[in-house]
Amino acid sequence: MNYFQFFFVLCVSSLLTAVGAQDIHHSQFNQTAFNINPALTGAFNGEVRAIGTYRNQWSQVLRGDAYNSYSISVDSRKELVSEDFIGFGFSGYRDVAGELNFGTTQGTVSAAYGKLIKKDSSQTHYLVGGAQYGIAKRTVDLSGARWPSQHDGNGGFDINSPSPSGFNPNFLHADVNIGLTWLSSFGDRKSLYLGVAAYHVNTPNISFYGDTTVANLAVRKVLHGGGEFPITNQLSIAPSFLYLNQGAHNQINVGTNLRVSNSKKPALSYLQGGIYYRTNRKVNGGIHSDAIIFIGTLKFEQVTLGVSYDYTISELGLAGSSNGALEISAGVILGGQKKENYSFPRY
């Protein structure tokens, strides 16, 4: 008898038919631009950008059945004669967890249009609008599942008893996302950005019981921003924040990086370290402190490498049941990276 399997299937079959699920989140949210705002498509200094991330969460609680998330994105930009730009891109992610391999696999295509508002020798301002369209597949492996109807009343399961009918272990749904971002650059290491976005505006039905039960995925509303501000010739701070609201779920990530730029050895553009705080609002009121996040990043001429660790400070972590989450990112930007080109902030 496996109580975890029983509990997990109960959660999937009941919660997903009653409320909208909560999306995956990343600690290095500035490295997962497609997951926080479609308007960031093509909004970078370069011609082609590719980023991949991996996240492992709750490994101490779930052991080999921990949450594992993988994502990749590629986007490019084309400048117009007016110095406006068009951005195109695609992304994909895979999230899987639990003994029943409850997973989500999604692919999206993105497009954005950036309107140059003002540009002179000291500053550049863009207003960018973007949209995404995606197809997601949700799956559950029922080969090891145990259902309430199979409970024998004596603390065990009768696997020969019939399982509930109408449960669809895999299905597809469409996904539509939109966003708007303001980007400002004031020269080397001086920038600001602010954006808003809405994900799942089509509120797709994500019930494993198909059309017989409606469980619409709640719209995820996003507010994010940040910038970079020089302290000395080589030292700057790069604060940023991310606010998420999805149904009853609310989350805030806020913190800053200390960035050291290297002008003497261009091969290493900068290195940075940062601390972030993630908190959630409790459903019944009050604040739930979730984690302290430590982030380190190396930026070479074209390649960016990042690693972060979430130190859990909630009751789960203090009780010794969770050792947090590890996240790794790697990105590359090709073409158009001239030193005098500061059209877009460095995220």
N, C-alpha and C positions, 0 to 999 in steps of 0.2 A: 504493500500500500504506500502511495506517495502523496502526502497531503499537499505538497507544493503544486503538483499537477492539478489536483482537485481545486485548490484555491485559485490557481491561475486561470483555469477555464471558467470558473465562476465569475472572476473579474472581467474577463473578455466578453463573456456572453451576457452579463448583466450591465456592466458599466457602459459598454459601447452601444448598448441599445437604450440607454437612458440619458446620457450626456455626451457632449462632444469631447473627443480626446485632446490631450495636450501634445503639441509638436515637440520634436527633439530640439535641444538647444546646445550651443557650443560656448565654451569659455573664451576661446579666441574668436569672438564673433566678428572682428574686423577682417579675419581671414576667410570668412564664409559669407561674402557679400551677397550672393544670390539667395541666401537664407534669411537676410534681414531687409533687403530692399532691391527690387528689380531695377530701380533707377540708378543703381551703381554699375549696371552693365556698361562696359566701355569707358567708365570714368576713372582712368588711370593714366599715368605718364608712360606711354609706350604704344605698341601696336597689337601685341597678342599677350594675354595673361592666362596662366594655368595654375590652379591651386588644388591641392589634395589634402584631406584631413582624416585623422583616425582618432576615435574616442572610445575609451574603455571605462565603464562606470559600474559601481556596486560589485566589483569582483570578489570582495571579501564576504559579501552577503550571499551572492548567487554562484560563486565559484566559477565553474566552467560554463554556467548559463548566464553570465553577466551581460549587461547591455553593451553591444559593440556597434558603433556607427562609423560608416565610411562615406566620404563625399568627394566629388571631383567637379571642377567647373573650368570651362574654357570660354574666354570672351575676347573680342577684338573691337577696334574702333576705326571709323573712317571719317576723316575731317572733310568738311565741306568748304567751298570757296569762302563762305561767309564766316568761317571759323566755328560754326556750329559743328556738331558731330552726331553720327549715328553709331550706336553700339549694338552688337549682336553676340549671342552666346548660348551655351547649353550647359546644363549641370545634371548631376545624378547623385543619389545617395541611397544607401542601404542601411537599415537599422534592424537589428535582430536581438532577441532576448528570451530567456527562459527555456525550460526543458521542452516546451512545445514549439520553440523557434518562432514565436510571434514576431513577424517582420513586416517592414514596409520598404518597398523599393519604388523609387520615383525618378523619372526623367523629365526635365523641363527645357523649353526653349525660351529665350529672353530677347527683348528688343527695347532700346531706349533712344530717346532723342534729347540731345543737350543743346540748349539755346544759350549762346554767349550774350550775357547781359551787359558786361562792361569789361574792357581790357585796355590797359595802358602800361607804361613802363614800371609801375609799382604794384599793380593788382589785376586779378582776373576773377570774374564771377560768372558762374554757370547755374542755370536752372534746368534740371534734368527730370524728365518723366519716363517711366518704364513700365513694362508689363511682361508677365510670364504666362505660359500655358504649359501644363504638365499632365502626364498620365501616371497614376500611382497604382501599385498592386499591393494588397494586404493579404498576408498568408498566415496560417496556423497549421502546424503538423499535428494531426489528431491521432497518430498511431499509438501514442502513449497516454492519451487523454482518459480521464475518469470522470463520469457524469453523476450528478445527484441520483438519477434514476437507477444507477448501478450499485448504489449503496445497499448493503445487505441488512442493515439495522444492527449489526453487531461489531461495528468498527472496521469492517472490511468491504471489499468490492466484488461484485459478481460480473466479470468481464463479458459473460455471455448474455447479460441483460441488454435489451436494446438501448441504444443511445438516442438522444433527442433528434427528431427529424427536422429538416429544413435548414440545418446549419451548413453554411457554405464556407469551406476552409480557405478559399482564395477568390478574390474578385478584383476588378479594376474600377477606378473612378477618375474623372477629370478634375483638374485643379486650375484655378485662375487667380493670379496675384497681380497687384498694381502698386506703384510707389512714386514718390516725388522727393527730390533731393536738391538742396542748395549747396553749392561748392564754391568756396572762396580761397584764393591763394594770394599772399602778399609778398612773395619772394621766397628766398631760401629759408626753410624751416619756419615759415609763418603761414598758418592756414586755419580755416574753420569750415565745418560742414554740419549740416542738420538735415534730417530726413524723416519722412513718415511713409508708412506702407500698410497695406492690408492684404493678408493671405487668406485663401479659401473663400473668396468673395462669392463664389457659386455655392457655398455651403453643401458639399457633396454628402450623400448618404454613405456612411461607413459601417453600417450594420452587417454583421456576419449572417444575419437572417434574411438578407436581401430586402425585397419590396414588402415583405410581411411585417417588418419592423423598421421604423424610421429613426435613425440616429445621425443627425446632421453634424458634420464637423464644424465647430464654431469658428467664426472669423478671428484670425489672429491679427491684432492691431499692434503696430510697431512704431516707436519713436526712438530715434538714435541720433547721436551727434558726437562731436569731438573736435580736436585740432592739435596744432603743434605751436609751441611758443619758445623762442630761444632764451637761454639764461646767460650763456657765454658764447664764444666763437664756435665751440664744439658741443656744448651741452644744451639740451632742450628738454622740456616736458611735453608729453603727448597724452593728455587726458581724453577719456571717452566714456560714454554711457549708453546703455540699451534698456529700454522699457518695453515689456511685452504684456499684452492682455489678451487672454483667450478664454471666453466663457467666465467661469469662476476663478480662473488662474491669473495671477498677476506676478510679474517678476521684474526686478531691477538689478542690473549689473552696472557698477560704477567704480572707477579707479583711474590710475594714471601710470604711464610708463616714463622712466627716466632714460633718455636717449642720448648716446654719445656718438656724434658723427666723426668720421675719419677722413679728413681732406688730404692728408699726406700720403695715404695708401688707398687709392681709389678702389682697389679690388674689394676691400671691406668698407662698404658704404657707412654702416652704423651697427652698433649693438645696443640693445636696450633690455631693461628689466622692469617689471611692473607688478603692482599688487591691486587686486580688485576684490570687491565685496558683492556677494549675491544674496538678495533677500527676496522673500515672497510674502504676499498678504494671505493670512489665514482666511479660510472660507467663513468662519464664524467671527472674524474680526481680529485685529492685532497683527503684529509683524512676526514673521518666521525667518530667523537668520539661518541661511542655508550653508554658505561656504565662504572661505577666504581663498582667493585664487592667486597663485604665483605664476608669472609668465616671463619667459626669456626668449629673445629673438635675435637672430643674426641676419643682417642684410648685406649680401655681396652685390656686385655690380648688377647681376640679373636674377639672382636666386635669394629667396628668403626662407629661413628655417626657423620654426617656432616650436616651443614645448611649454605646456602648462600643467599645473597640478591643482586640483580642487581639494582643499583641506576642509572636510566637513565639520561644521560647528553646531549643527542642529542636534537634537536629542539622539538621533540615530548615530551620529559620529561620536558624541560624548559617551554613549553607552558601549562604544567599542565595536559596533556592528557594521560600520562602514569605514573604509579607508580612502574614500574620495574617488576622484576620477583623474585619469591621465589622458592628455590630448596632445597630438603631434600634428604639425602642419608643415607643408613644403610648397613653395610657389616659385614661379619663374615668370619674368616679364621680358619680352623680346622687342627690340626695335624702338627707336625714337626717344631714347633716354639721354638727351642732351642735358648737360649741367644747367644751362640757362632756361630749360623748360620746366616751369613750376606751375603749369596750368591747373593741376589737381593736387589735393592734399595727399600726403603719405599716410595711409591708414595704419 
